[in-house]
Each structure stands twice: as structure tokens, then as C-alpha cells.
Amino acid sequence: MRFHLFAIFILYSFSIFAQNKFYQADNTFTVVFYNVENLFDTIDNPNTIDEQFLPQSNKKWNTGRYEKKINDLSRVISSININELPEIVGLCEVENKSVLKDLSNSRFLKKGNYGIVHEDSPDARGIDVALLYRKDEFKYIKHNIYRIHFNFEPETTTRDILYIKGSLNSGESLHIFVNHWSSRREGQEVSEPKRVYIAKVLRAKVDSVLSKDKKAKIIIMGDFNDEPTNKSIHEVLNASNNIHPKNIFELYNLMFDKSVNGQGTYNYRGNWNMLDNLIVSQTLLKAKKGYRVSPDGGMIFKKRWMMYDNVKTGQFTPSKTYGGPNYYGGISDHFPVYLILRK
């Protein structure tokens, strides 16, 4: 038995050594997206509906729970690529820049020296999208926010689309769109027009980038609250699993095939939903030089320590922080998704 365990240890150690030996940090670039499930601080913001996440609320959201969540999220993000910290981390459901600073300065991420791109959105609850980027690997050039105004429901506010342009150490530009589309709280069909509307806004912005540069390398990430085959993503955004090098306007969804095969990032009543997607321009699939991504390069990051053993469904699902007012102490109700660009 001892020999057997020793042999397993040796094989495991060799595997890790081999990965590190043949991994070339200069030729790889890791991009992550993560819905972090209500990353609120414990301070009341009088301009938003954040009362649930205060020490005196029924959720009893306090400093200890906040610090645990920061540490847990930091551990997840730092574990995605065992060789180095991700160069880009897109996030949603963050309250403000303060929580982003705490996350980027946490013990697992601090050495990444992350820069922050964030703007407060008009979302009623005060949750936003944001981007962390390693300053040594990604040179920030500019960013814009695209505010969503529903002409059929003008009183409703939601998250902005965050656009970032930067350059890699190779000199090539990268365009990134971070999204968190309207939820399905009212039901998928009733709420769908909102996501279709946002998809049209995003599609117009993507077309604007491609019209100026046909070889633009674009990554669209986010929690779309729709799946790859739903109208908003598949038809309006025109993102599929088709490779068309000559049709630069058709986008490629790296999570499409995994979704069709029953995988997902969010589990609702025992059913997996691929709500978190990574969508890229055709140029990133067939680039003749510089960074590219494999058509099957969209990955879901999930480890046993991130999961909850759901006795009712017999499934291992994301270990969430809360269920209603009940504190479970988990990390997030979503799994993160990621891709690795390679030269």
C-alpha cells in the first residue's frame, strides 16, 4: 500500500513538473470570466438597494463573511491556471471599486499587480461589471461604457456593457466586452425582449470595431442569462459554433458545443444552464500570427472544493454563498469560464 501511494505521488509530482517545464508564459494569455454572486461590502450605499448585504440585515452580512468570500474568490481565480495568474479577469455582480481593490489585493492575487477597470452602473441594486488586468501583460488603452435604455420599459435600469481596448506584449490589440444581461426572474419568455435589446446594442458596438479593423481580435464575455442557442446570443448577436474565416461578422461561441452536450455554469432546479459565455471574433480562431484560440478552447473551471453535494438532485453544483436569507458559506452560484490564447 505504501509503495502504491508513493508511486501515485511520484507520478503526480512528475505531471506538475512537466506542466511547468513545458509551459511558456510568454506565449500564453489566460482570460477568465466569473459571476461572483453579490460581492458587496458591508457599508450602506444610500443610492442603491444594498440593504440585504449589511450586518443588521436578515442575511447578517458582516466583515468575517465578506473577508471569507474575498479569500475564496481569490483562491478560485488563482487556481484556474496553475502556472501563472490570469492576465484578464472579467467580473460581474461586484458592488463597487472598493471590493475590487480588496479582491485584487487578496493574498492569492496580490502578486498579479492587477489594474482595475470599473464604472458604477445605474443598476438598482448597485451591482456592476468590471475587469482586472495584469499590468505587466496587458497595456490599458481606453474603455467605454454603453448604457442600456429600454425604449419599451424606460423605468427599468440595468448593468452597462463595459468595453476595454488594450494591447498585449506582442503588440497586437485586444478588444474586450464585459456583460451582465437582464435576469430571467420574470421568466425566460417574459424577460427575453430585454436581453434581445441588449444583444442589439452589443452587436452594433462589435460591428463598429470590425468595420474599422477587419482583423480586430475581440473577446466578448459575460453572464448573458441566456444560453448559446437562445435568440439573443445565437440570432441577434450572431454567435454560433460555425467557423467562417471569410465572414468576419459572424462570431464564434466557445461554449456552444459544451452547452449542447449538457454542460453548464449555473444549476437551476437540477438543470444545467450555460449562462456564462465566451465569444470571440473569427480572427482569433484562424490568426496566422499572434495570439489565437482553439475552437474547443472555452473551458469551465470547477473543482470539488468549489461544489455543493446536492442530495436532492445527486449533482455537484456550484457552492453558493446564500440561498435566500440562509448563509451557506459557499463561493458563488456560478462556475467561472476561461480560455487560453496561445501564439
The 8 nearest C-alpha neighbors of each residue, nearest first, counted from 0:
[[1, 3, 2, 4, 5, 6, 7, 8],
 [0, 2, 4, 3, 5, 6, 7, 8],
 [1, 3, 5, 0, 4, 6, 7, 8],
 [4, 2, 0, 6, 1, 5, 7, 8],
 [5, 3, 7, 1, 6, 2, 8, 0],
 [4, 6, 2, 8, 3, 7, 1, 9],
 [5, 7, 9, 3, 4, 8, 2, 10],
 [8, 6, 4, 10, 5, 9, 11, 3],
 [7, 9, 5, 11, 6, 10, 12, 4],
 [8, 10, 6, 12, 7, 11, 13, 5],
 [11, 9, 13, 7, 12, 8, 14, 6],
 [12, 10, 14, 8, 13, 9, 7, 15],
 [11, 13, 9, 15, 14, 10, 8, 16],
 [14, 12, 16, 10, 11, 15, 17, 9],
 [13, 15, 11, 17, 12, 16, 10, 18],
 [16, 14, 18, 12, 17, 13, 19, 11],
 [17, 15, 13, 19, 14, 18, 20, 12],
 [16, 18, 20, 14, 19, 15, 13, 21],
 [19, 17, 15, 16, 20, 21, 22, 14],
 [18, 20, 22, 16, 17, 21, 82, 15],
 [21, 19, 17, 18, 22, 16, 23, 15],
 [20, 22, 18, 19, 17, 23, 16, 24],
 [23, 21, 19, 20, 18, 24, 82, 17],
 [24, 22, 25, 26, 21, 27, 20, 19],
 [23, 25, 27, 26, 22, 83, 28, 82],
 [26, 24, 23, 27, 28, 168, 342, 22],
 [25, 27, 342, 24, 23, 341, 28, 290],
 [28, 26, 341, 24, 340, 25, 339, 29],
 [27, 29, 340, 339, 86, 341, 30, 26],
 [30, 28, 339, 85, 86, 338, 340, 87],
 [29, 31, 87, 338, 337, 88, 85, 339],
 [32, 30, 337, 88, 336, 89, 87, 33],
 [31, 33, 89, 336, 335, 88, 90, 337],
 [32, 34, 335, 90, 35, 89, 336, 31],
 [35, 33, 91, 36, 90, 333, 92, 222],
 [34, 36, 331, 33, 92, 38, 37, 91],
 [37, 35, 331, 34, 92, 38, 332, 333],
 [38, 36, 92, 39, 93, 35, 126, 94],
 [37, 39, 93, 36, 92, 94, 35, 40],
 [40, 38, 94, 37, 93, 52, 41, 98],
 [39, 41, 42, 98, 65, 38, 94, 52],
 [42, 40, 53, 61, 52, 54, 39, 60],
 [43, 41, 40, 44, 53, 52, 39, 54],
 [44, 42, 45, 49, 41, 50, 53, 52],
 [43, 45, 46, 47, 42, 49, 48, 50],
 [46, 44, 47, 43, 48, 49, 50, 42],
 [47, 45, 44, 48, 125, 123, 49, 43],
 [48, 46, 124, 125, 49, 123, 45, 44],
 [47, 49, 124, 50, 123, 125, 46, 45],
 [48, 50, 51, 47, 52, 124, 43, 44],
 [51, 49, 52, 48, 53, 56, 43, 44],
 [52, 50, 56, 49, 53, 58, 57, 60],
 [51, 53, 60, 50, 49, 41, 39, 56],
 [52, 54, 41, 60, 56, 55, 50, 51],
 [53, 55, 59, 60, 61, 56, 41, 52],
 [54, 56, 53, 59, 57, 60, 58, 61],
 [57, 55, 59, 58, 53, 51, 54, 52],
 [56, 58, 59, 324, 55, 51, 60, 54],
 [57, 59, 324, 56, 60, 51, 52, 325],
 [60, 58, 54, 56, 57, 55, 61, 53],
 [59, 61, 54, 53, 52, 58, 64, 41],
 [62, 60, 54, 64, 63, 59, 41, 65],
 [61, 63, 65, 64, 66, 41, 60, 54],
 [64, 62, 66, 65, 61, 67, 60, 68],
 [65, 63, 67, 61, 66, 62, 68, 60],
 [64, 66, 62, 68, 67, 63, 61, 69],
 [65, 67, 69, 63, 68, 64, 62, 70],
 [68, 66, 64, 70, 65, 69, 71, 63],
 [67, 69, 71, 65, 70, 66, 72, 330],
 [70, 68, 66, 72, 67, 71, 102, 73],
 [69, 71, 73, 67, 68, 72, 66, 74],
 [72, 70, 68, 74, 73, 69, 330, 67],
 [73, 71, 75, 69, 74, 70, 68, 76],
 [72, 74, 70, 76, 71, 75, 107, 69],
 [73, 75, 71, 77, 72, 76, 107, 78],
 [74, 76, 72, 78, 73, 77, 71, 79],
 [75, 77, 73, 78, 74, 79, 72, 85],
 [76, 78, 74, 75, 84, 79, 107, 73],
 [79, 77, 75, 76, 80, 81, 74, 84],
 [78, 80, 76, 77, 81, 300, 75, 85],
 [81, 79, 82, 78, 83, 84, 85, 77],
 [82, 80, 78, 83, 79, 77, 84, 19],
 [83, 81, 80, 19, 84, 22, 18, 24],
 [84, 82, 80, 81, 85, 24, 77, 86],
 [83, 85, 77, 80, 86, 111, 82, 108],
 [86, 84, 29, 87, 30, 83, 88, 80],
 [85, 87, 133, 29, 132, 28, 30, 136],
 [86, 88, 132, 30, 85, 131, 31, 29],
 [89, 87, 31, 131, 32, 130, 30, 132],
 [88, 90, 32, 130, 129, 31, 33, 131],
 [91, 89, 33, 129, 128, 34, 32, 130],
 [90, 92, 128, 34, 93, 127, 35, 129],
 [93, 91, 126, 37, 127, 36, 35, 38],
 [94, 92, 38, 126, 127, 91, 95, 37],
 [95, 93, 126, 39, 125, 127, 38, 92],
 [96, 94, 97, 98, 93, 119, 99, 127],
 [95, 97, 99, 98, 100, 117, 94, 115],
 [96, 98, 100, 99, 95, 101, 40, 94],
 [99, 97, 101, 100, 96, 95, 102, 40],
 [100, 98, 96, 102, 97, 101, 103, 95],
 [101, 99, 97, 103, 98, 102, 104, 96],
 [100, 102, 98, 104, 99, 103, 105, 97],
 [103, 101, 99, 105, 100, 104, 69, 98],
 [102, 104, 100, 108, 105, 101, 109, 99],
 [105, 103, 109, 101, 102, 100, 108, 106],
 [106, 104, 102, 109, 108, 103, 107, 101],
 [105, 107, 109, 108, 104, 70, 73, 110],
 [106, 108, 73, 105, 74, 109, 77, 110],
 [109, 107, 111, 105, 103, 110, 106, 73],
 [108, 110, 104, 111, 105, 106, 103, 112],
 [109, 111, 112, 108, 107, 106, 104, 113],
 [110, 112, 109, 113, 108, 133, 84, 103],
 [113, 111, 110, 109, 133, 134, 114, 103],
 [114, 112, 133, 132, 111, 131, 134, 103],
 [113, 115, 132, 131, 134, 133, 112, 116],
 [116, 114, 131, 130, 117, 113, 132, 99],
 [115, 117, 130, 129, 131, 114, 118, 142],
 [118, 116, 129, 115, 96, 130, 119, 128],
 [117, 119, 120, 116, 129, 127, 144, 128],
 [120, 118, 127, 95, 117, 121, 125, 126],
 [119, 121, 122, 158, 159, 127, 118, 125],
 [122, 120, 156, 123, 157, 158, 119, 125],
 [123, 121, 157, 125, 156, 158, 120, 124],
 [122, 124, 125, 47, 48, 121, 156, 157],
 [125, 123, 48, 47, 122, 126, 49, 94],
 [124, 126, 122, 47, 123, 94, 127, 48],
 [127, 125, 94, 92, 93, 124, 122, 128],
 [126, 128, 93, 92, 91, 120, 158, 94],
 [127, 129, 91, 90, 92, 93, 177, 178],
 [130, 128, 117, 90, 116, 89, 91, 127],
 [129, 131, 89, 116, 88, 115, 90, 132],
 [132, 130, 115, 88, 114, 113, 87, 89],
 [133, 131, 87, 113, 114, 86, 134, 88],
 [132, 134, 113, 86, 135, 136, 111, 137],
 [133, 135, 137, 136, 113, 132, 114, 138],
 [134, 136, 133, 137, 138, 112, 168, 111],
 [137, 135, 133, 134, 168, 167, 86, 138],
 [138, 136, 167, 134, 166, 133, 135, 139],
 [137, 139, 166, 165, 134, 140, 167, 136],
 [138, 140, 165, 141, 137, 164, 166, 163],
 [139, 141, 165, 164, 138, 166, 142, 163],
 [142, 140, 164, 163, 139, 165, 143, 162],
 [141, 143, 163, 162, 164, 144, 140, 161],
 [144, 142, 162, 161, 145, 163, 141, 160],
 [143, 145, 161, 160, 159, 162, 146, 142],
 [146, 144, 160, 159, 147, 161, 143, 162],
 [145, 147, 159, 144, 148, 160, 158, 120],
 [146, 148, 159, 149, 145, 157, 197, 158],
 [149, 147, 150, 153, 146, 156, 155, 152],
 [148, 150, 152, 153, 151, 147, 155, 193],
 [149, 151, 153, 152, 148, 154, 196, 147],
 [152, 150, 149, 153, 148, 193, 154, 192],
 [153, 151, 149, 150, 154, 155, 148, 193],
 [154, 152, 149, 150, 155, 151, 148, 156],
 [153, 155, 152, 156, 149, 148, 151, 150],
 [156, 154, 153, 152, 157, 149, 148, 123],
 [157, 155, 122, 121, 123, 154, 158, 148],
 [156, 158, 122, 121, 159, 147, 181, 155],
 [157, 159, 122, 120, 127, 179, 121, 160],
 [160, 158, 146, 145, 120, 144, 161, 147],
 [159, 161, 145, 178, 144, 177, 162, 146],
 [160, 162, 144, 177, 176, 159, 143, 145],
 [163, 161, 176, 143, 142, 175, 144, 160],
 [164, 162, 142, 175, 174, 141, 176, 165],
 [165, 163, 174, 141, 140, 173, 142, 175],
 [166, 164, 139, 140, 138, 173, 172, 137],
 [165, 167, 172, 138, 171, 137, 173, 170],
 [166, 168, 137, 169, 170, 171, 136, 138],
 [167, 169, 170, 136, 166, 137, 171, 138],
 [168, 170, 167, 171, 289, 166, 290, 172],
 [171, 169, 168, 167, 166, 172, 289, 138],
 [172, 170, 166, 169, 167, 173, 289, 168],
 [173, 171, 166, 165, 167, 170, 174, 216],
 [172, 174, 216, 165, 166, 164, 217, 175],
 [175, 173, 217, 164, 163, 216, 218, 165],
 [174, 176, 218, 163, 162, 219, 217, 164],
 [175, 177, 162, 219, 161, 220, 218, 163],
 [178, 176, 161, 220, 221, 160, 219, 89],
 [179, 177, 221, 160, 180, 220, 222, 176],
 [180, 178, 222, 221, 223, 158, 91, 128],
 [179, 181, 223, 194, 224, 178, 182, 222],
 [182, 180, 194, 193, 224, 157, 179, 183],
 [183, 181, 184, 224, 180, 190, 185, 223],
 [184, 182, 186, 187, 185, 190, 224, 181],
 [183, 185, 186, 182, 190, 187, 181, 189],
 [186, 184, 183, 190, 189, 187, 182, 188],
 [187, 185, 183, 184, 189, 188, 190, 191],
 [186, 188, 183, 190, 189, 191, 185, 184],
 [189, 187, 191, 190, 186, 192, 183, 185],
 [190, 188, 186, 191, 187, 185, 192, 183],
 [189, 191, 187, 188, 192, 183, 193, 185],
 [190, 192, 188, 194, 193, 189, 187, 195],
 [193, 191, 195, 194, 190, 196, 189, 188],
 [194, 192, 196, 191, 195, 190, 197, 181],
 [193, 195, 197, 191, 196, 192, 181, 231],
 [194, 196, 231, 192, 198, 193, 197, 191],
 [195, 197, 193, 199, 194, 198, 192, 200],
 [198, 196, 194, 200, 199, 195, 201, 193],
 [197, 199, 195, 201, 196, 200, 236, 231],
 [200, 198, 202, 196, 197, 201, 203, 235],
 [201, 199, 197, 203, 198, 202, 204, 196],
 [200, 202, 198, 204, 203, 199, 205, 197],
 [201, 203, 199, 205, 236, 204, 200, 198],
 [202, 204, 206, 200, 201, 205, 207, 199],
 [205, 203, 207, 201, 206, 202, 200, 208],
 [204, 206, 202, 208, 207, 203, 201, 209],
 [207, 205, 209, 203, 204, 208, 210, 202],
 [206, 208, 204, 210, 205, 209, 203, 211],
 [209, 207, 205, 206, 211, 210, 212, 204],
 [210, 208, 212, 213, 206, 211, 207, 215],
 [211, 209, 207, 208, 212, 206, 213, 205],
 [210, 212, 209, 208, 207, 213, 215, 206],
 [213, 211, 209, 215, 214, 210, 208, 207],
 [214, 212, 209, 215, 210, 211, 247, 208],
 [213, 215, 212, 282, 216, 209, 247, 281],
 [216, 214, 212, 213, 209, 217, 282, 208],
 [217, 215, 173, 283, 282, 280, 174, 214],
 [216, 218, 174, 280, 279, 175, 173, 215],
 [219, 217, 279, 175, 278, 174, 220, 176],
 [220, 218, 176, 278, 175, 277, 279, 177],
 [221, 219, 277, 177, 276, 176, 178, 278],
 [222, 220, 178, 177, 275, 179, 223, 276],
 [221, 223, 275, 179, 274, 224, 178, 180],
 [222, 224, 180, 225, 274, 179, 221, 275],
 [225, 223, 274, 222, 182, 180, 183, 181],
 [226, 224, 223, 274, 229, 227, 232, 231],
 [225, 227, 273, 274, 229, 228, 272, 224],
 [228, 226, 255, 229, 232, 233, 225, 258],
 [227, 229, 233, 226, 230, 232, 255, 239],
 [230, 228, 226, 227, 231, 233, 232, 225],
 [229, 231, 234, 233, 232, 235, 228, 195],
 [230, 232, 195, 235, 198, 229, 233, 234],
 [233, 231, 236, 230, 227, 229, 234, 238],
 [232, 234, 238, 237, 228, 230, 229, 239],
 [233, 235, 237, 230, 236, 232, 231, 238],
 [234, 236, 231, 237, 232, 198, 233, 199],
 [235, 237, 232, 202, 198, 238, 234, 233],
 [238, 236, 234, 233, 235, 249, 250, 232],
 [237, 239, 250, 233, 251, 252, 236, 232],
 [240, 238, 251, 252, 241, 233, 250, 237],
 [239, 241, 251, 252, 255, 242, 256, 238],
 [242, 240, 239, 243, 251, 249, 250, 238],
 [241, 243, 244, 240, 281, 251, 284, 294],
 [244, 242, 246, 245, 241, 281, 249, 247],
 [245, 243, 246, 281, 242, 247, 285, 282],
 [244, 246, 243, 247, 281, 248, 242, 282],
 [247, 245, 243, 248, 244, 249, 281, 242],
 [246, 248, 249, 281, 245, 244, 213, 280],
 [247, 249, 246, 250, 206, 209, 280, 281],
 [250, 248, 247, 237, 246, 238, 251, 281],
 [249, 251, 238, 280, 279, 237, 281, 248],
 [250, 252, 238, 239, 279, 240, 278, 253],
 [253, 251, 278, 239, 255, 254, 238, 240],
 [252, 254, 297, 277, 255, 278, 251, 295],
 [253, 255, 252, 257, 297, 256, 276, 258],
 [256, 254, 258, 252, 227, 257, 253, 240],
 [257, 255, 259, 258, 254, 260, 240, 253],
 [258, 256, 260, 262, 254, 259, 255, 261],
 [257, 259, 262, 255, 261, 260, 256, 273],
 [260, 258, 256, 261, 257, 255, 262, 228],
 [261, 259, 257, 258, 262, 256, 255, 263],
 [262, 260, 258, 259, 257, 263, 271, 272],
 [263, 261, 258, 257, 260, 271, 273, 264],
 [262, 264, 273, 272, 271, 265, 258, 261],
 [263, 265, 334, 273, 333, 272, 275, 274],
 [266, 264, 333, 272, 263, 271, 267, 273],
 [265, 267, 271, 270, 269, 272, 316, 268],
 [268, 266, 270, 269, 271, 265, 272, 316],
 [269, 267, 270, 266, 312, 271, 311, 265],
 [268, 270, 267, 312, 266, 271, 314, 311],
 [271, 269, 267, 266, 268, 272, 265, 263],
 [270, 272, 266, 263, 265, 262, 267, 269],
 [271, 273, 263, 265, 274, 266, 264, 270],
 [274, 272, 263, 226, 264, 275, 258, 265],
 [273, 275, 224, 226, 225, 222, 223, 272],
 [276, 274, 222, 221, 273, 223, 264, 336],
 [275, 277, 220, 221, 254, 274, 278, 222],
 [278, 276, 220, 253, 219, 252, 254, 297],
 [277, 279, 252, 219, 251, 218, 253, 220],
 [280, 278, 218, 251, 217, 250, 219, 252],
 [279, 281, 250, 217, 282, 283, 216, 251],
 [282, 280, 284, 283, 244, 247, 250, 251],
 [283, 281, 280, 286, 284, 285, 216, 214],
 [282, 284, 291, 281, 286, 216, 280, 285],
 [285, 283, 281, 292, 282, 291, 286, 293],
 [284, 286, 282, 283, 287, 281, 244, 291],
 [285, 287, 282, 288, 283, 291, 284, 289],
 [288, 286, 285, 289, 291, 290, 282, 284],
 [289, 287, 286, 290, 342, 291, 285, 171],
 [288, 290, 342, 291, 286, 287, 169, 171],
 [289, 291, 342, 341, 340, 288, 286, 283],
 [292, 290, 283, 340, 341, 284, 286, 342],
 [293, 291, 340, 284, 283, 296, 341, 294],
 [292, 294, 296, 295, 284, 291, 340, 297],
 [295, 293, 296, 253, 292, 284, 297, 251],
 [296, 294, 293, 297, 253, 254, 298, 256],
 [295, 297, 293, 294, 338, 292, 298, 253],
 [298, 296, 253, 338, 254, 295, 337, 277],
 [297, 299, 337, 336, 338, 296, 300, 254],
 [300, 298, 336, 335, 301, 337, 334, 264],
 [299, 301, 335, 336, 334, 298, 79, 302],
 [302, 300, 334, 299, 305, 303, 306, 335],
 [301, 303, 305, 304, 306, 300, 75, 317],
 [302, 304, 306, 305, 301, 315, 307, 308],
 [303, 305, 302, 306, 307, 301, 318, 75],
 [306, 304, 303, 302, 318, 317, 301, 330],
 [307, 305, 318, 317, 316, 303, 304, 315],
 [306, 308, 318, 316, 315, 309, 317, 305],
 [309, 307, 315, 310, 314, 306, 316, 313],
 [308, 310, 314, 313, 311, 312, 307, 315],
 [309, 311, 313, 312, 308, 314, 315, 307],
 [312, 310, 309, 313, 314, 269, 308, 268],
 [313, 311, 314, 310, 309, 269, 268, 315],
 [312, 314, 310, 309, 311, 315, 308, 269],
 [315, 313, 309, 312, 316, 308, 310, 269],
 [314, 316, 308, 307, 306, 309, 313, 317],
 [315, 317, 307, 306, 314, 318, 266, 308],
 [318, 316, 306, 332, 333, 319, 307, 334],
 [319, 317, 306, 329, 307, 305, 330, 332],
 [320, 318, 332, 331, 329, 330, 321, 317],
 [319, 321, 329, 328, 327, 330, 331, 326],
 [322, 320, 326, 327, 325, 319, 323, 324],
 [321, 323, 325, 324, 326, 327, 320, 319],
 [322, 324, 325, 321, 326, 58, 57, 320],
 [325, 323, 58, 57, 322, 326, 321, 59],
 [326, 324, 322, 323, 321, 327, 58, 57],
 [325, 327, 321, 328, 320, 324, 322, 58],
 [328, 326, 320, 321, 329, 325, 319, 322],
 [327, 329, 320, 326, 330, 321, 319, 64],
 [330, 328, 320, 319, 318, 327, 331, 321],
 [329, 331, 319, 320, 318, 71, 68, 72],
 [332, 330, 319, 36, 333, 35, 320, 318],
 [331, 333, 319, 317, 318, 36, 265, 334],
 [334, 332, 265, 331, 264, 317, 34, 335],
 [333, 335, 264, 317, 300, 301, 336, 299],
 [336, 334, 33, 300, 32, 299, 333, 337],
 [337, 335, 299, 32, 298, 31, 300, 33],
 [336, 338, 31, 298, 30, 297, 32, 299],
 [337, 339, 297, 30, 296, 29, 298, 340],
 [338, 340, 29, 28, 30, 341, 27, 292],
 [339, 341, 28, 292, 291, 27, 290, 29],
 [342, 340, 27, 290, 291, 26, 339, 292],
 [341, 290, 26, 289, 291, 27, 340, 288]]
